[in-house]
Amino acid sequence: MPSSVMPTSRQGDGRPSPAVAVSAVGLRKSYGDKTVLDGIDLRIPAGSVFALLGPNGAGKTTAVKILSTLIAADGGQAQVAGHDLAADPQAVRAAIGVTGQFSAVDGLITGEENMLLMADLHHLSKREGRRVAAELLERFDLAEAAKKPASTYSGGMKRRLDIAMTLVGGPRVIFLDEPTTGLDPRSRHTMWQIIRELVSDGVTVFLTTQYLEEADQLADRIAVLHDGRIAAEGTAGELKRLVPGGHVRLRFCDPAAYRSAARALREATRDDEALALHVPADGTQRELRAILDQLERAGVEADELTVHTPDLDDVFFALTGTDQPKESVR
């Protein structure tokens, strides 16, 4: 397959800096009176995983459709894999792969035939097409099922075949629009491993997902889309620090020790029934050491200590103002 690694550029001091796989400035899209994207900016380094989160209807799929040339933006500029979206959409299409939450696999033909059909669409010779198809079917653990109709595949197998088909053209950027929707936990974890392997090969992955844990596990950077704008962007750790609520929970078996600790840690919230104290903290080693030092000066030890930090669920709900259950976040 063609190499999927993008070249690096040079910084002012001569050191190489990572190339930008996807960039957008002021991207806008409306349908009638409804503004779906209201001037979003993106900058995604090559060879990384970028996750776009947002509630239903936030515009995640619209962003993917624009960046993959399926629909046109109303305003703004974008480049994908080094090509301008408006000036050279054909070059963009040649450099990307797209898979949606609904598989493009044809169930009436075999897995191998699906792969060979994709090779034909990429104008590979018959010999090269068979070689690439065989390699990808083996890589995605589909070689034994290659001669069976795709309609007989499980959901996880169909999703793996879908991504294998996407890789036939050696794309440098892959858009995965909710790729694990409907998969069981085992298949979802298998898909995560596939995504990690793609990135290790130099592919850039633009991921939308309804599973916040998925973004936490996979993404180098995460953006939260709300009301057509990027509400926040950063690493998972950076986003979690935006939300208050982190604390250290100290539990005691001895009521006397509990009362002594409560006097020493005046900022703590008491739970007299459980003999537990909740001390506000961001979970850093420095803060944890300070709490333990205060306990030591008071001459007491906690019988149980747990650190609680906000997770991406907390970040999502705080930024979007939604109170819908986690399972419905998209």
N, C-alpha and C positions, 0 to 999 in steps of 0.2 A: 504494500500500500504506500501511497505517497507519504512523506514525512508530515507529521502534524505539528511540528515544533516551529513556532514563529521566531523570526530573528529578533535579537535584542538591539536596542538603541544605545547611544552613549550619553552619559551624563556630562556635565561641564568639566568634571575633573578627570574625564577619560574612562571612568569605571562603567561597565555595562549596566544598564537599567532594564528592567523587564519591559518588553513590548506591551502595548495596550491592545487587547484583543477586541474589545467592544467599548466604544465611547459614544456618548450622546449629550447634546446640549440643547436644552429648551424643547424637548420632544413633546408635541401636543397632538391630541386627537379628540374629536367630538363626534357624537352621533345625535344630530338634531340639536336640541337644547341641552343635552347632557354632555358635560365635559368629562371624558374618561381619563385622559392624561393632560395635566395642566402644567407643562413645562418641566419635565424631569431631566436631570443630569445624571449620567452614568460614566464610570471609568473603571474598566475591569482588566486587570493585568492578565497577560497570556499565561496559560498553565495553572489557572486557579479555578476554584468553584465559587460562583457568586449566586446567592439565593435571594429571590424576590418574594417577600411575604406580603399578604394583605387579605382583608376580608373578601367575601364573595362580591364580585362586581367592582373590585378596586381598580382593575385595569391590568392585572398581571398578564393575562393571555393576550390582551391587546398589545402590550409592550413586546411580547415575543413575536406576534404576527408582524409588527412593524419592522423589528430588527431582522427578521428572517425574510423580509420582502414580500410577505403574503398580502399585506395591505399597506397603503401609503399613509404617512403622517400628514397632519394638517399644517404642521410647522416644526421648526427645529432642524438640527443637523445630526447625522449619525455616521459613524464608520464602524465596519465590522471586518475583522481580519485584514485591516489595512486598506479596505476599499470603501469609497463613499457610497452610502446607501442609495442616494438619488441619482448620482452620476453613473454608477457602474453596478446596477443590481445583479447582472449576470455573474460578475466576478464574486459578489457576495454569496450568491447561491452555490457557486462552485466550491466555496471554501467552508460551507456550513452543513450541519445536519440538524434535522428537527424531528423530535418525537413528541407526541401528545399523550394525554391521559387515555385516549381511545386509540387502540392499536391500528396501524396501517397494514398489518399483516393480512394477506389474502388466505382465508381458511380453506378455500377449495383446492389449493395446490400445496405441494409439500414444502417443508422448510427450505430444502435445497433449491427448489424451483423459485421460491420467493427471493432467495439470495441471487440466483442467476438472473432473474428479471431485473433486479436492481443493478447488477453489473452491466446488463445491456443498456439500461438508462444512462449509465455513466460512460458508455461507449468503450468499455473494456473489451479486449479480444476474448474469444471463447476460452482460450487457454488461460489467460490471465484471470478472467472471471471465475473459472472453476478453481484456480489456485486460491484466490482471495476468499471465495465462498467457503472452501474447505477449511482454510485457516481460521476464519471467524466462527464457523460452526463448532470447530474444536475448542476454540478459546472460550466460547460461551456455553460449553457443555451441552451442545445440541447435536453432536455428530451421530449419536445412536438413533436420534429421532429424525434425522435429516430426510429420510425417504418416506416419512409418514405425513399425511395431510395435516396442515397447521391447525385445522379445526379440532384435532384430537389433543392439542397441546394444553397444558394447564395455563392459568393466567400468568404465572411467573415465567414460564417458557415462552409464551407469546411476547411478553415484554422484553425478554432477552433477545428473541429473534428480531423484534422491532429495532432495538439498538444495534444489533449486528448488521441489519440492513442499512441503517444510517451510516455505519462506518465503512461501507463498501467503497465510497469515494474518497476516503482518507480526509475527513473534515478536520479543520483546525479549531472550529468552534461548534459546540453542540448545544442546542436549546432543548432542554428537557422540561416539558410543561406537565407538572404533576405526574412524574413517571411511575410512582409507586401507589397511586390511588387504586384501591380495591385489592391490593395484594395482601396475603397473610404475612405475619411478622417474619417468618423464615425467608420468604421470597423478597421481602423488603430489605432485609439485611444482606441478602445476596446481591441485590441491586446496588446497595451502598458500596459493596466491595468492588463491583464493576466500575462504578463512578470513580472510586479512588484510583483504580488501575488506569482508567482513561487519563486522569490528570497526571499520573506518574509518567505517562507516555508523552506529555506535553500538550494534551488537548485542554482547551478551555471549556468549562461547563457553566452554562447559564441555566439555573434551576428555579422553577417555581414549585411550591409544595404546600400542601395543606397540613403537613406534619411538622410542628415546630421542632420536635426532637431531630428530625431529618436535617433541617438547616443547621442545628447546633452540632450535629455529628459531622457534617460534610463541608460546610461552607467556610471559606477563608474570610469572606465578607458577606454581610447580610444587609439588605435594605428593606424597610417597612413602607409599603405603599398605602396611602390613606387619602381619600378625597382627591385623587389624581396627582398627589404630590408625594415626594419622598419625605416621610415624617422623621426618619432617622436612618443612619447608615454607619456601619462599623463592624468590628469583629463581634462574635457572640459575647465575649467578655466585656467589651466596651459598651454594648447595648445593655447588658445586665446591670452595669453600674449606673445607668441612667435612672433606674427605678429604686426608690427607697424601700426598706423593709427587710434588709439583711439583719440577722441577729445571731447571737450565740446563745444556745439554750443550756443552762446548767441545772442538773437535777441532783437533789440530796436525799439521802436516806435518814439522816439524823436531823430532826427539827431544829436543834440548837445550832448546828452547823449552817443550816438554811438561814436562820435568823441573822447569824453573824455575817454571812455572805451578803444578805440583803442590805445590812447596814454599811458594808464596805463598798458595795456597788449600787450607789444611790440612783443611778440613771436606769437601773434595771426595772422591768415590769415583773410584778410578783404573781405567782400562781400558787397560793397557799395550799390548795387542795392537793396539788401534785408535788409540792415542795420543789418548785422549779422557778428559775429566774430567766427572763429573756433580756439580754443585754444588746442594745443596738450596736451593730458592727458590720463592716463591709467584707469580712471574711479574710482580711489580709493577715499575714503572719505577725506583723507589727502589732495590730490591734489585739490579736489573740494572746500574744505574749503580755501585753499590758493588763489584760483581764486576769491572767494567771498570776501576774505579779501582785495585783491587788488582793487576790485570794490568799496568796502566800503571806502577805503582810498581816492579813486578818487571822492567820493561823488555821485556815480551813482548806479542805480539798473537796471538789465536786466528785460525786460518784459517777456522773455521766455528763459528757460534754458533746454537743453536736452543733455544727455550723450550718446555718440556713442562709442561702443567698437567693435572690430573685432569679427565676429562670426565664426563658424566652416567652413562656406563656404570660408571665407577669408583664414583660416588656410589651408584648403585642397588645394586651388588653389596655395597658396604660396609654399607649400611643394612639390606638384607634378608638378608644372609648367604647369598645364593644363588650357586651357581657354574654356573648353566645358561648356555648360549651366548646371545649377544645376540639372535639371531633369535627365540628362544622367549620373551623377556620380554614379559609382558602385564599 
